[in-house]
Amino acid sequence: QVQLVESGGGLVQPGGSLRLSCVTSGFTFSNYAMSWYRQPPGKEREWVASIDRVGEVTNYANSVKGRFTISRDNAKNTVYLQMNSLKPDDTAVYYCNLRRLGTDYWGQGTQVTVSS
């Protein structure tokens, strides 16, 4: 029973920062790459960032590159998303994602709202 639990969302002003966490259980965390996705209101879910199993290689969507940083702590079974220089277009529900054995697993999501 894979579990992914996101936290850290909230309301921030443009230019502000937020750090999201995804605490996982039910699988061997260090064996898998992890990703963050987001879903703005009324839009499709979109990929944001990914990190390899050991935390050495990261990839980002162009829309967040240079502003967001994905990281992981394998000792804590946790993946993070540090979000800086936030923009209103970053407003979305942010989801942690695991692909394991051909199946995608998702957390419940955490709401990020960027507004004045």
Residue, then its C-alpha position, 0 to 999 in steps of 0.5 A: q500500500v503505497q502512500l504519498v502525503e504532500s504538505g507545505g502548501g499555502l497562500v503566498q505573495p508573488g515573489g515569495s517562496l514555499r517548500l513542499s514536502c512529500v512523505t512516502s511509505g509502502f515501498t522502497f523509496s530509494n529504488y525509485a525516481m520521484s516527480w512533482y506535478r501540478q494542476p491549476p484550476g480548470k486545467e490538466r495536470e502537468w509535470v513540474a520536476s523529477i529526481d533520480r533515485v539517488g538525488e543526483v540528476t534532476n529535470y524541470a519543466n521550462s516554466v519553473k526552471g531556475r526557480f524551483t528545486i527538487s530534492r530528496d532525503n532517502a533516510k526520511n523517505t521524503v521528496y521536496l520541492q523548493m519554490n522561489s520567485l513564485k508567480p500567480d501562474d504557479t497557483a495549482v494543486y501540487y502532487c507528488n508522483l511515483r511510477r512503480l511497476g508501470t503504475d502511477y501513484w499520487g498523493q492527495g495534493t497540496q494547494v499553492t495559491v500565489s496572489s496579492 
